[in-house]
Amino acid sequence: MLVYSQDLEAENFRIIITYDRALSGKIIDLTFGEEYVNFRMESATGYSAEIRNKFEVLLLDIRDKCCKNQYFQSEQARRINEFIYETYDVMPEFLWPNIPSYAAFRKKQGGKWFAVIGSVPRRKVDPISLSGEDVEVINVKVDKDQIDVQRILNTDGMLKSERKIRAVINNAKCYQKVREAFGSFCNYLWAYTDGKTIVYDGHAQGRVPVSNGLSDRISKDLKKRGFKYIGTVTIYSHLQACGMVNDHDEECPCFHQINASHPCIHLPPDQEAQLMTLRSMPQEETEG
């Protein structure tokens, strides 16, 4: 396929560039109407060397303006290379002079490699093959969490904070460890109250804190077990939600339902923080 042609008027030559899976070209001597081949000799000097130089400059110009670097032979390796660049903004690095076909991909932070692509004889990966050709193989360090993070980030309606998504994945692993140690996460939590629902003095009358000593102790223990984003306010809200702490108003039906479902214990306030008075809230927010 013809890509480009250019006349060298002073020399009465025409450069013709074609493409057939690779750029190539020739020079036509317009005076004689035949191909000029002297410039192809690496030892060309004088006039032929000058023509050769113009030909090479033109080829390089077309390459830089019209072509992408093809670091690898196979289409699959090129797709992987493109994916890595678009996802992580990382280019292949050819670090080993004695094996120039091998390229490493390294993290921008820390410089550790996470993938290597290189050519090997086909018989090394396919012992029964009679082909003498080389094939490209890839060695990848798979970070399953990173795969999950990217999948979640690309899901509509999900968190867009990579740090918080990683915390969710981390907490799920820690949750499994707690379950293995105590039989269930439920057993772990209820052990703090000996299986009883706590009704703190004053809470049913609207003096409800956002956290207390119990939530502080559970939060600190969970953090020691590796959990993240597990602050005392979050824990106290969970204790309310699962019925370990009954902070419903005495007039709310849920107050009596929760007390009837578990043994109850009445305790004085426990290092309560940031009291918020439910009585001052709109009525629809206090029911239940």
MORA-V350233 format. One record per pair of residues at least 24 apart in sequence whose C-alpha atoms are under 6 Angstrom apart, sorted by the first residue. I is the first residue (numbers start at 1). J is the second residue. Records with the same first field share a line. If there is no record, write none. Layout:
I=J / J
This chain:
114=140 / 141
115=139 / 140
167=228
171=227
196=263 / 264
197=244 / 245 / 264
198=245 / 264 / 265 / 266
199=246 / 266
200=266 / 267 / 268 / 269
201=268
203=247
204=247 / 248 / 249 / 250
206=277 / 278 / 279
207=277
208=275 / 276
209=272 / 273 / 274 / 275 / 276
211=236 / 272 / 273
212=270 / 271 / 272 / 273
213=270 / 271
252=288
254=288
